[in-house]
């Protein structure tokens, strides 16, 4: 937890990690590593968030599982001043920053980083750029259920499946 009222003038750098962070429904962040820098600026706060994680979800077209390494960097000004928030942006030196409403006096780092990943994730996660969500053999839309064609998937059989295939039962 970062107490905004007790920040040193030179700012505060906080690092952290998490193995598993739920995002939405069946989506998670795995192997999350982050670094936050917070510096007071008058009555406001400059925030610089850098993070990386593996985003696990399902393809928006064919519904196959997708693991996508994601890195983000987000810089903004946090303010509890409604006039500054209404303007939407603020110039800090030569840099234009978005202004985010932060009425809290204590920030939870995990929640802050999770929210940034939610804001930066793709609208529709795809397993590959040319995925149509259709069976390559019969053309059935996989979003409406699997077909009987049993097309070959990119996933190779697991070691257990290979070992069980060689087992002979009496």
Secondary structure per residue as TSV (DSSP state, phi and psi in degrees):
chain	resnum	aa	ss	phi	psi
A	1	X	-	360.0	135.5
A	2	X	E	-107.5	117.6
A	3	X	E	-88.1	109.3
A	4	X	G	-65.8	-27.9
A	5	X	G	-75.2	-14.4
A	6	X	G	-113.4	24.2
A	7	X	-	-75.7	137.3
A	8	X	-	-71.6	156.1
A	9	X	T	-60.3	-31.8
A	10	X	T	-79.7	-5.2
A	11	X	-	96.4	176.1
A	12	X	E	-133.1	132.0
A	13	X	E	-112.2	125.8
A	14	X	E	-127.2	135.1
A	15	X	E	-120.7	153.0
A	16	X	E	-164.7	174.7
A	17	X	E	-155.0	161.8
A	18	X	E	-151.8	142.4
A	19	X	E	-78.5	-32.1
A	20	X	E	-152.8	121.9
A	21	X	E	-131.4	115.6
A	22	X	E	-67.9	140.8
A	23	X	E	-108.9	-72.9
A	24	X	E	-146.9	143.9
A	25	X	T	40.8	-109.6
A	26	X	T	-99.2	14.6
A	27	X	E	-101.2	139.5
A	28	X	E	-139.4	161.4
A	29	X	E	-108.4	130.0
A	30	X	E	-119.2	146.0
A	31	X	E	55.7	47.9
A	32	X	E	-77.3	129.3
A	33	X	E	-131.3	131.1
A	34	X	E	-142.5	160.4
A	35	X	E	-141.4	130.3
A	36	X	E	-121.7	134.7
A	37	X	E	-119.2	125.8
A	38	X	E	-124.8	129.0
A	39	X	E	-134.0	131.3
A	40	X	E	-69.2	145.0
A	41	X	E	-141.8	98.5
A	42	X	T	57.2	-119.9
A	43	X	T	-96.6	5.0
A	44	X	E	-113.3	-178.8
A	45	X	E	-139.9	129.4
A	46	X	E	-86.0	129.7
A	47	X	E	-122.5	133.5
A	48	X	E	-126.9	115.1
A	49	X	E	-116.5	125.6
A	50	X	E	-123.6	133.2
A	51	X	E	-155.1	157.7
A	52	X	E	-145.8	148.1
A	53	X	E	-163.2	169.2
A	54	X	E	-98.9	120.7
A	55	X	E	-91.1	119.0
A	56	X	E	-107.1	127.5
A	57	X	E	-160.8	-159.1
A	58	X	E	-121.0	146.6
A	59	X	-	-59.0	134.9
A	60	X	T	-70.2	-11.4
A	61	X	T	-109.8	-49.5
A	62	X	T	-104.7	-5.4
A	63	X	-	68.9	12.1
A	64	X	-	-73.0	150.8
A	65	X	E	-62.7	142.9
A	66	X	E	-133.0	132.7
A	67	X	E	-114.2	121.0
A	68	X	E	-130.5	119.9
A	69	X	E	-70.8	128.9
A	70	X	E	-128.7	134.3
A	71	X	E	-123.9	143.3
A	72	X	E	-139.9	154.1
A	73	X	E	-140.0	124.6
A	74	X	E	-131.9	127.1
A	75	X	E	-125.5	131.9
A	76	X	E	-158.7	169.5
A	77	X	E	-106.6	125.7
A	78	X	E	-95.7	132.0
A	79	X	E	-144.6	148.3
A	80	X	-	-104.2	4.4
A	81	X	-	-83.2	112.9
A	82	X	H	-61.6	-31.5
A	83	X	H	-66.7	-42.1
A	84	X	H	-68.8	-40.2
A	85	X	H	-63.6	-38.7
A	86	X	H	-63.8	-32.5
A	87	X	H	-68.3	-31.2
A	88	X	-	88.1	-25.0
A	89	X	E	-145.6	163.5
A	90	X	E	-148.6	138.5
A	91	X	E	-95.2	124.0
A	92	X	E	-119.0	100.0
A	93	X	T	68.6	-124.9
A	94	X	T	-96.8	3.9
A	95	X	E	-103.8	129.7
A	96	X	E	-90.1	126.9
A	97	X	E	-117.6	143.8
A	98	X	E	-69.9	150.0
A	99	X	E	-109.9	127.1
A	100	X	E	-114.1	136.3
A	101	X	E	-73.2	119.4
A	102	X	-	-129.9	86.6
A	103	X	-	-79.9	-11.9
A	104	X	-	-69.5	153.6
A	105	X	S	-100.9	-12.3
A	106	X	E	-131.9	131.2
A	107	X	E	-107.7	134.4
A	108	X	-	-90.7	115.9
A	109	X	H	-60.4	-44.7
A	110	X	H	-59.2	-44.0
A	111	X	H	-66.8	-41.0
A	112	X	H	-61.9	-45.5
A	113	X	H	-67.8	-43.0
A	114	X	H	-58.6	-44.0
A	115	X	H	-62.0	-38.1
A	116	X	H	-66.0	-38.8
A	117	X	H	-65.2	-39.6
A	118	X	H	-62.7	-41.8
A	119	X	H	-68.8	-29.4
A	120	X	H	-98.0	-5.3
A	121	X	S	-71.0	155.0
A	122	X	-	-67.5	149.1
A	123	X	S	-60.4	-39.2
A	124	X	S	-136.7	106.6
A	125	X	-	-72.1	130.1
A	126	X	-	-119.6	145.2
A	127	X	S	-70.7	-33.7
A	128	X	S	-154.0	156.6
A	129	X	T	-60.4	-34.4
A	130	X	T	-95.9	14.7
A	131	X	-	-66.0	127.8
A	132	X	-	-104.4	-12.5
A	133	X	S	76.0	20.6
A	134	X	B	-119.2	149.5
A	135	X	-	-68.1	128.9
A	136	X	T	-68.3	-16.1
A	137	X	T	-95.1	-50.1
A	138	X	T	-108.7	-12.9
A	139	X	-	84.3	7.2
A	140	X	-	-66.6	141.0
A	141	X	B	-74.6	113.2
A	142	X	G	-68.1	-16.1
A	143	X	G	-69.5	-14.7
A	144	X	G	-104.3	10.2
A	145	X	-	121.8	158.7
A	146	X	-	-77.0	151.2
A	147	X	-	-93.6	-179.4
A	148	X	S	-94.2	2.4
A	149	X	S	-69.5	-27.6
A	150	X	-	52.2	58.7
A	151	X	-	-63.0	153.5
A	152	X	-	-69.8	132.7
A	153	X	-	-94.5	162.4
A	154	X	S	-69.1	-20.8
A	155	X	S	-75.9	128.1
A	156	X	-	-82.1	155.8
A	157	X	-	-62.5	146.8
A	158	X	-	-71.7	165.5
A	159	X	H	-61.4	-35.9
A	160	X	H	-65.6	-42.6
A	161	X	H	-64.3	-38.8
A	162	X	H	-66.3	-43.1
A	163	X	H	-65.2	-41.0
A	164	X	H	-68.4	-27.4
A	165	X	H	-66.9	-28.0
A	166	X	T	-89.2	-7.1
A	167	X	-	-77.2	132.2
A	168	X	-	-109.6	121.2
A	169	X	-	-98.2	140.6
A	170	X	-	-88.2	360.0
